[in-house]
């Protein structure tokens, strides 16, 4: 995306933010329990238990704080520079994650525009002072009033943080858990601008611990260690970086002088080549190398039991060599992008428009679709069915599915398939699986078979079924209230019943919670579908309308559906706190839209969180 583009149809040219909501003046002092210091001083006590509604309100607050903190920290760096953190990583690194808090390229400008819609951030010239103030509060609370961001951390922090992990290793001995995760070669690197101030901060921060750090030198670095043997931890501070991890990995990083060769690895190089925009977050994984190391470690620890099977080889043949992900700010959104070779499951699809969006309700709030899911599942199953060691398991599964006509009769007709959550006409919220049938007759046969089984044996299990006609489509409703241990209608909120329903016709098959939900899906069509909703169409165009899969979460719609219920059940003081301290931020979150598409030999994805 570029700066020169037409006004976003979701926001409009004349959108006016609400009156500024100033965090520094109206938010209470941060109430954060801090981790007990190493000298054994007690940490803050946990809060008393709350009702389910209070936990919902608290969760909303946590989301706001988490998102806000990530944005706040992002503005704390210095002038954008090229990433240097990867140079400290060993060449055996298989997972590399990087956070660019220095906001390279256009990211400082984009972040300021992004934050401007939130209360208190309309004046972009005052964004950095406001964020520094909030950061000071957070650091002060976390350190027990001993430190602040602007005084103790900002003066030496260079703005880049990176985490590198090696491949899983030996699972035997004391360090088996670390080896499984590749933690024995883990490195955390933070770039610095002032070595002396970084050393001073580290020594002051750790001085009260019961186990003091041992200070020495390694090459040109100051080295601080704790513990001994295989689990000796270390922190090294050079002129350019603070490096933390287990001592051997830290010393090797110091020896590299930040000129390591990880970026020259063929897989890392291929992943880096797909990143063509400035970012604030990136993650690169050498996926196949990780899987291969993990299977070897599991096999060795389990007495080489995998040697007699082809399961590991089958999985490894499907796993792509690498994957890359990034996140960046745009003026009205956070955009996460992904790329990597396709998983070799034995079937391929082409980019195209969804065949299902025209058959789901316009007010859908959750939608996750995959094109031609039935053939994809069949291809994946076929890879494992061919293995001798899986024959017994598949024979048993085939025998069970034979009652329904076999696996092909159950899923072979599935085309575009989506998980859908939407409000129904009666005010309830329902959800289920919606499928565009590749073979409508096969879908009808399966529905008839299921109905026949229920008629014969359902009553013995407490199941009762009934049928109705909805505008020419037969709907089957399965009542679960008689099943021992199942929900009864009185256990559910008003208007909800313990039942599922399904229906199929030439256009769509739907199975899910609630008769009303099934009716709503059947009623969707020209002029009333999600695919024709102007807001959704604009969002999907940004992610890519021609794709192989789509995801959508209507954040604003979910909030509108849940807030009335929360208000009814929440104590007055909790609701007031929500409306004054949390809602002003939540109501700026609009939607999450994502799509994956084919690009030659690569799969590329784009996920966009929009604000308004």
C-alpha positions in Angstrom: 0.0 0.0 0.0 1.1 3.6 -0.5 0.2 6.9 1.1 -1.4 8.1 -2.2 -4.7 6.3 -2.2 -8.4 7.1 -2.1 -10.1 7.6 1.2 -10.8 4.3 3.0 -14.5 3.5 2.5 -14.6 2.1 6.0 -13.6 5.5 7.5 -14.6 8.1 5.0 -13.2 11.6 4.4 -15.3 13.3 7.0 -14.9 10.9 9.9 -14.4 12.9 13.1 -12.9 11.3 16.1 -14.6 11.7 19.5 -13.3 14.2 22.0 -9.8 13.4 23.1 -9.6 10.9 25.9 -6.3 11.7 27.6 -4.6 8.7 29.1 -2.2 10.6 31.3 -5.0 12.6 33.0 -8.0 10.3 33.1 -6.5 6.8 33.5 -5.8 5.6 37.1 -2.3 4.8 38.1 -1.2 1.5 36.7 -2.2 -1.4 38.9 0.4 -4.0 38.0 1.7 -6.6 40.3 5.5 -6.8 39.7 7.6 -9.9 39.8 9.2 -10.4 43.2 12.9 -9.3 43.2 15.6 -11.9 43.5 16.1 -11.0 47.2 12.9 -12.7 48.0 10.7 -9.7 48.6 7.0 -10.7 48.2 5.3 -9.9 44.9 1.9 -8.3 44.7 -1.0 -10.5 45.8 -3.5 -11.8 43.2 -6.9 -10.2 43.1 -9.9 -12.0 44.5 -12.1 -14.1 42.1 -14.7 -12.4 40.1 -17.8 -13.4 38.3 -17.7 -14.5 34.6 -18.9 -11.1 33.4 -16.2 -9.3 35.4 -13.6 -11.6 33.8 -15.0 -10.6 30.4 -14.5 -7.0 31.3 -11.1 -7.7 32.6 -10.1 -9.6 29.5 -11.2 -6.7 27.3 -9.0 -4.5 29.5 -6.0 -6.9 29.1 -6.4 -6.8 25.3 -6.4 -3.0 25.3 -3.3 -2.9 27.6 -1.5 -5.6 25.5 -2.1 -3.9 22.2 -1.4 -0.5 23.6 1.8 -1.6 25.2 3.0 -3.1 21.9 2.3 0.2 20.1 3.8 2.3 22.9 7.1 0.4 22.9 7.2 0.6 19.1 7.7 4.4 19.3 10.6 4.2 21.7 13.5 3.7 19.4 16.0 5.9 17.7 16.5 6.8 14.1 15.6 4.0 11.6 18.6 1.9 10.6 19.2 -1.4 8.9 18.8 -4.4 11.1 22.0 -5.6 12.7 20.6 -8.1 15.2 20.7 -11.0 12.8 24.5 -10.8 12.6 24.9 -12.0 16.1 23.0 -15.2 15.6 24.7 -18.6 15.0 24.4 -20.2 11.6 22.5 -23.1 13.2 19.6 -20.9 14.1 16.3 -22.3 12.8 13.9 -19.7 14.2 14.6 -16.0 14.1 12.2 -13.3 15.4 12.9 -9.6 15.3 11.1 -6.6 16.7 12.1 -3.2 15.2 11.2 -0.7 17.9 13.4 1.8 16.0 10.6 2.0 13.4 12.6 1.8 10.2 11.6 3.7 7.0 8.1 5.0 7.0 7.0 3.1 10.2 7.2 6.1 12.5 5.0 8.2 10.3 2.6 5.3 9.8 2.4 4.5 13.5 1.5 8.1 14.4 -1.3 8.1 11.8 -2.5 4.7 13.1 -2.6 6.0 16.7 -4.3 9.3 15.8 -7.8 7.6 15.8 -7.4 6.5 19.5 -8.4 8.8 22.4 -5.6 11.1 23.4 -3.5 10.7 20.3 -5.1 13.1 17.8 -2.3 15.6 18.1 0.4 13.7 16.4 3.1 16.1 17.6 2.4 15.0 21.2 2.4 11.3 20.6 6.0 10.5 21.7 5.7 12.5 25.0 2.5 10.8 25.8 3.9 7.3 25.1 7.0 8.1 27.1 4.8 9.0 30.0 2.8 5.7 29.8 6.1 3.8 29.4 7.4 5.5 32.5 4.3 4.3 34.5 4.7 0.8 33.3 8.4 0.5 34.1 7.9 2.3 37.4 5.2 -0.2 38.4 7.2 -3.2 37.1 10.3 -2.2 39.0 8.6 -1.2 42.3 9.2 2.5 41.7 12.9 2.0 41.2 13.2 2.8 37.5 11.6 4.7 34.7 11.7 4.2 31.0 13.1 7.6 30.1 15.7 7.7 32.8 16.9 4.1 33.0 16.3 2.3 29.7 15.9 4.7 26.9 19.4 6.3 27.2 21.1 3.1 26.1 18.5 1.1 24.2 19.2 0.9 20.4 15.6 0.0 19.3 16.1 -3.6 18.0 15.3 -6.8 19.8 15.9 -10.3 18.3 15.3 -13.8 19.5 17.1 -16.8 17.8 16.4 -20.5 18.5 18.3 -23.5 17.3 16.9 -26.8 16.1 15.6 -29.2 18.8 18.4 -31.3 20.1 19.1 -34.2 22.5 16.1 -35.0 24.8 18.1 -36.8 27.4 19.6 -35.5 30.6 18.9 -32.4 32.7 18.5 -30.1 29.8 16.0 -32.2 27.8 13.3 -29.6 27.8 15.7 -26.9 26.7 17.0 -29.2 24.0 13.5 -30.0 22.8 12.8 -26.4 22.3 16.3 -25.5 20.9 16.7 -23.4 24.1 20.3 -24.4 24.7 21.3 -22.3 21.7 18.8 -19.6 22.3 20.0 -16.0 22.0 18.3 -12.7 22.9 19.9 -9.7 21.3 19.1 -6.0 22.0 21.0 -3.3 20.2 22.5 -0.6 22.3 23.7 3.0 21.8 25.8 3.4 25.0 27.8 0.5 26.4 28.6 2.1 29.8 25.0 3.0 30.4 23.8 -0.5 29.5 26.4 -2.0 31.9 25.3 0.4 34.6 21.6 -0.5 34.1 22.3 -4.3 34.2 24.5 -4.1 37.4 21.9 -1.9 39.2 19.0 -4.0 38.2 20.6 -7.3 39.3 22.5 -5.9 42.4 19.8 -6.9 44.9 19.6 -10.6 43.8 20.4 -13.4 46.1 22.7 -14.9 43.4 25.0 -12.2 42.2 26.3 -12.1 38.7 30.0 -12.9 38.2 31.6 -10.2 36.0 34.5 -10.9 33.7 35.5 -10.2 30.1 35.3 -12.2 26.9 37.1 -10.6 24.0 35.9 -7.0 23.8 32.7 -7.7 25.8 31.9 -7.4 29.4 30.5 -10.8 30.4 28.1 -11.5 33.3 27.4 -15.1 34.3 25.3 -17.0 36.7 25.1 -20.7 37.5 27.5 -23.3 36.2 27.9 -26.2 33.8 25.4 -26.8 31.1 22.8 -24.4 32.5 25.2 -21.4 33.0 23.5 -18.3 31.9 25.3 -15.3 30.6 24.8 -11.7 29.4 27.5 -10.0 27.3 27.6 -6.3 26.5 29.6 -5.2 23.5 29.8 -1.7 22.0 26.8 -2.6 19.8 24.6 -5.1 21.6 23.5 -6.8 24.8 23.4 -10.5 24.3 21.7 -13.0 26.6 21.5 -16.8 26.7 23.4 -19.8 27.8 27.1 -19.1 28.2 28.5 -21.1 25.2 26.1 -19.4 22.7 26.7 -16.0 24.2 30.5 -16.3 23.9 30.2 -17.6 20.3 28.1 -14.6 19.5 30.7 -12.2 20.9 33.4 -14.0 18.9 31.4 -13.3 15.7 31.5 -9.6 16.4 28.1 -9.3 14.9 29.2 -10.5 11.5 27.7 -14.0 11.6 26.7 -15.8 8.4 23.1 -16.7 9.2 21.8 -14.3 6.6 23.8 -16.2 4.0 21.9 -19.4 4.7 20.0 -20.4 1.5 16.7 -20.7 3.3 17.1 -17.5 5.3 18.2 -15.7 2.2 15.1 -16.9 0.3 12.8 -15.8 3.2 14.5 -12.4 3.4 14.1 -11.9 -0.3 10.3 -12.0 0.1 10.3 -9.0 2.5 10.0 -5.8 0.5 8.6 -3.3 2.9 9.7 -1.8 6.2 8.3 -3.7 9.2 8.2 -3.6 13.0 8.1 -7.3 13.5 9.4 -10.2 11.5 9.8 -14.0 12.0 11.7 -16.4 9.8 11.5 -20.2 10.4 13.5 -22.9 8.7 10.5 -25.2 9.0 11.8 -28.3 7.5 15.1 -28.2 9.5 13.1 -27.8 12.7 10.9 -30.8 11.9 13.8 -32.9 10.8 15.7 -32.2 14.0 12.6 -32.8 16.1 11.9 -36.2 14.6 15.5 -37.3 15.0 15.4 -36.2 18.7 12.1 -38.0 19.3 13.4 -41.1 17.6 16.6 -41.2 19.6 14.8 -40.6 22.9 12.2 -43.3 22.1 14.6 -46.1 21.3 14.6 -45.4 17.5 11.0 -46.6 17.2 10.5 -44.3 14.1 13.1 -46.3 12.2 10.6 -48.9 11.4 8.0 -46.5 10.0 7.7 -44.0 7.2 5.6 -41.5 9.1 8.5 -39.1 9.7 9.6 -39.2 6.0 6.0 -38.7 4.9 5.6 -35.6 7.1 9.0 -34.2 6.2 8.2 -34.5 2.5 5.2 -32.2 3.0 6.8 -29.6 5.1 8.1 -26.5 3.3 11.7 -25.4 3.7 11.0 -22.1 5.3 8.4 -19.4 6.1 8.6 -15.7 6.7 6.2 -13.3 8.4 6.2 -9.6 9.0 4.0 -6.9 10.5 3.9 -3.2 9.7 1.8 -0.2 10.4 -0.4 1.5 7.7 -2.3 4.7 8.3 -5.4 2.9 9.4 -4.3 -0.6 10.0 -1.7 -3.2 11.1 -0.8 -5.4 8.2 0.7 -8.9 8.8 2.2 -10.6 5.7 3.4 -14.2 5.3 5.2 -16.1 2.6 6.7 -19.5 2.0 6.7 -22.6 -0.2 3.5 -24.5 -0.3 2.8 -27.5 1.9 3.1 -30.5 -0.4 -0.2 -32.3 0.6 -0.8 -33.7 -2.9 -3.4 -31.3 -4.2 -3.1 -27.7 -5.5 -5.7 -25.0 -5.9 -5.8 -21.8 -7.9 -6.6 -18.3 -6.8 -10.3 -17.5 -7.4 -13.2 -15.8 -5.8 -15.2 -17.6 -3.2 -18.2 -19.6 -4.2 -19.6 -19.4 -0.7 -19.7 -15.7 0.3 -22.9 -15.2 -1.6 -24.6 -17.8 0.7 -23.8 -16.5 4.2 -25.6 -13.7 6.1 -24.4 -10.1 5.6 -24.2 -9.7 9.4 -21.7 -12.6 9.8 -19.2 -11.7 12.5 -16.8 -14.7 12.1 -15.9 -16.3 8.8 -13.0 -18.7 8.1 -13.1 -20.4 4.6 -10.9 -22.8 2.7 -11.5 -23.5 -0.9 -12.2 -27.1 -2.0 -11.6 -28.5 1.5 -12.9 -32.0 0.6 -10.3 -32.8 -2.0 -7.6 -31.3 0.3 -8.6 -33.6 3.1 -8.7 -36.6 0.8 -5.3 -35.9 -0.6 -3.8 -35.6 2.9 -5.5 -38.8 4.0 -4.2 -40.7 0.9 -0.6 -39.9 1.8 -0.9 -41.7 5.2 -3.3 -44.4 4.0 -0.5 -45.7 1.7 1.8 -46.5 4.6 1.8 -50.1 5.8 2.0 -49.1 9.5 -1.3 -47.2 9.2 -3.3 -50.0 7.6 -4.9 -51.2 10.8 -6.0 -47.8 11.9 -7.5 -47.0 8.5 -9.3 -50.3 8.3 -11.0 -49.5 11.5 -11.9 -46.0 10.4 -13.2 -47.3 7.1 -15.4 -49.8 8.8 -17.0 -47.1 11.0 -17.5 -44.7 8.0 -19.0 -47.5 5.9 -22.3 -46.9 7.7 -22.4 -43.5 6.0 -21.1 -44.7 2.7 -17.3 -44.2 3.3 -15.0 -41.3 3.6 -15.7 -40.1 0.1 -19.5 -40.0 0.8 -18.8 -37.9 3.9 -16.4 -35.3 2.6 -15.7 -35.9 -1.1 -18.5 -33.5 -2.1 -17.2 -30.6 0.1 -16.2 -27.6 -2.0 -15.5 -24.2 -0.4 -16.1 -24.7 3.3 -16.4 -22.1 6.1 -16.8 -21.8 9.8 -19.5 -19.2 10.3 -20.8 -17.3 13.3 -23.7 -14.9 12.8 -26.7 -13.4 14.6 -30.1 -14.9 13.6 -33.4 -13.1 12.9 -34.7 -14.1 16.4 -31.8 -12.4 18.2 -29.8 -15.5 19.0 -26.2 -16.0 17.9 -25.6 -19.2 16.0 -22.7 -20.8 14.2 -21.6 -23.8 12.3 -20.2 -25.3 9.1 -21.3 -23.9 5.7 -20.3 -25.8 2.6 -20.7 -25.1 -1.1 -21.4 -28.7 -2.4 -19.4 -29.9 -5.3 -22.0 -32.6 -5.7 -25.4 -31.6 -4.4 -26.9 -35.1 -4.8 -24.1 -36.6 -2.7 -24.7 -34.0 0.0 -28.4 -34.9 0.0 -27.7 -38.6 0.2 -25.5 -38.0 3.3 -28.3 -35.9 4.9 -30.9 -38.6 4.3 -28.6 -41.3 5.7 -28.0 -39.3 8.9 -31.7 -38.7 9.3 -32.4 -42.4 8.9 -29.9 -43.4 11.6 -31.5 -40.9 14.0 -34.9 -42.2 13.3 -33.8 -45.8 14.1 -31.5 -45.4 17.0 -31.6 -41.8 18.2 -34.3 -42.2 20.8 -32.3 -44.8 22.8 -29.6 -42.1 23.3 -32.1 -39.4 24.3 -32.0 -37.8 20.8 -35.2 -36.7 19.1 -35.4 -35.2 15.7 -38.0 -33.3 13.7 -38.3 -32.0 10.2 -39.6 -28.8 8.7 -39.7 -27.1 5.3 -38.1 -23.7 5.0 -38.9 -22.1 1.6 -38.6 -25.4 -0.2 -35.6 -26.8 1.7 -35.9 -29.6 4.2 -34.4 -28.7 7.6 -33.6 -31.4 10.2 -33.5 -30.3 13.8 -31.9 -32.6 16.4 -33.0 -32.0 20.0 -30.2 -32.7 22.5 -32.1 -31.8 25.7 -32.9 -35.4 26.4 -29.3 -36.7 26.3 -28.1 -37.5 29.8 -25.6 -34.9 30.9 -26.3 -32.6 27.9 -27.5 -29.0 28.3 -31.2 -28.6 29.0 -33.1 -25.6 27.6 -33.3 -24.0 31.1 -29.5 -24.1 31.4 -29.2 -21.8 28.4 -29.8 -18.1 28.0 -33.3 -17.0 27.1 -34.2 -17.8 23.5 -31.5 -20.6 23.1 -32.3 -24.3 22.8 -30.2 -27.4 23.1 -30.4 -28.4 19.5 -28.4 -28.5 16.2 -29.9 -28.4 12.8 -28.8 -29.0 9.2 -30.1 -28.6 5.7 -28.8 -28.9 2.1 -29.9 -27.8 -1.3 -28.3 -27.2 -4.7 -26.5 -24.0 -3.5 -25.4 -24.6 0.1 -25.1 -27.2 2.9 -25.3 -25.9 6.5 -25.0 -27.7 9.8 -24.7 -25.8 13.1 -26.1 -24.6 16.3 -29.7 -23.4 16.2 -32.6 -23.8 13.8 -32.6 -20.0 13.5 -29.0 -20.0 12.3 -29.7 -22.5 9.6 -32.7 -20.4 8.5 -30.5 -17.3 8.3 -28.0 -19.1 6.1 -30.7 -20.5 3.8 -32.2 -17.0 3.5 -28.9 -15.3 2.5 -28.6 -14.5 -1.2 -28.5 -11.7 -3.6 -28.6 -8.4 -1.7 -28.5 -10.1 1.7 -25.1 -11.9 1.7 -21.7 -11.1 3.2 -20.3 -11.2 -0.3 -22.4 -8.2 -1.3 -21.9 -6.2 1.9 -20.0 -3.0 0.9 -17.9 -2.9 4.0 -16.8 -6.5 3.8 -16.1 -6.2 0.0 -13.8 -3.2 0.7 -11.9 -5.1 3.3 -11.5 -8.2 1.2 -10.2 -6.2 -1.7 -7.4 -5.1 0.5 -6.4 -8.6 1.5 -7.1 -10.1 -2.0 -10.5 -11.2 -3.3 -9.0 -14.0 -5.5 -7.4 -16.4 -3.0 -7.4 -19.9 -1.7 -8.6 -19.1 1.8 -10.2 -16.2 3.7 -10.6 -15.2 7.3 -12.8 -12.4 8.7 -13.6 -11.3 12.3 -16.0 -8.3 12.7 -14.6 -6.8 15.9 -17.1 -3.9 15.9 -20.0 -6.3 15.2 -19.0 -8.7 18.0 -18.7 -5.8 20.5 -22.2 -4.5 19.5 -23.6 -8.0 20.0 -22.0 -8.6 23.4 -22.1 -5.2 25.1 -25.9 -5.3 25.9 -25.5 -8.6 27.6 -22.5 -7.4 29.5 -24.3 -4.3 30.6 -27.2 -6.4 32.0 -25.0 -8.7 34.0 -22.1 -6.5 35.1 -22.0 -4.6 38.4 -22.6 -0.9 37.9 -19.1 0.0 38.9 -17.5 -2.5 36.5 -19.7 -1.3 33.6 -18.8 2.3 34.3 -15.1 1.4 34.3 -15.5 -0.4 31.0 -17.3 2.5 29.3 -14.9 5.1 30.5 -11.5 3.4 30.5 -11.8 0.5 28.0 -14.6 1.1 25.5 -13.1 4.4 24.1 -10.2 2.3 22.8 -12.1 -0.9 21.8 -14.6 1.0 19.7 -11.8 2.2 17.4 -11.0 -1.4 16.4 -13.0 -2.3 13.3 -12.3 -5.7 11.8 -9.7 -8.3 11.0 -9.5 -9.6 7.5 -7.1 -12.1 6.0 -6.5 -14.0 2.8 -4.0 -16.5 1.5 -3.1 -16.8 -2.2 -0.8 -18.7 -4.6 2.1 -16.8 -6.1 4.0 -19.3 -8.3 5.7 -21.8 -6.0 4.9 -19.7 -2.9 1.9 -19.2 -0.7 1.4 -15.6 0.4 -0.9 -14.3 3.1 -2.1 -10.9 4.2 -3.9 -10.3 7.5 -5.2 -6.7 8.2 -6.4 -5.3 11.5 -8.3 -2.1 10.7 -9.2 0.8 12.9 -11.7 3.7 12.5 
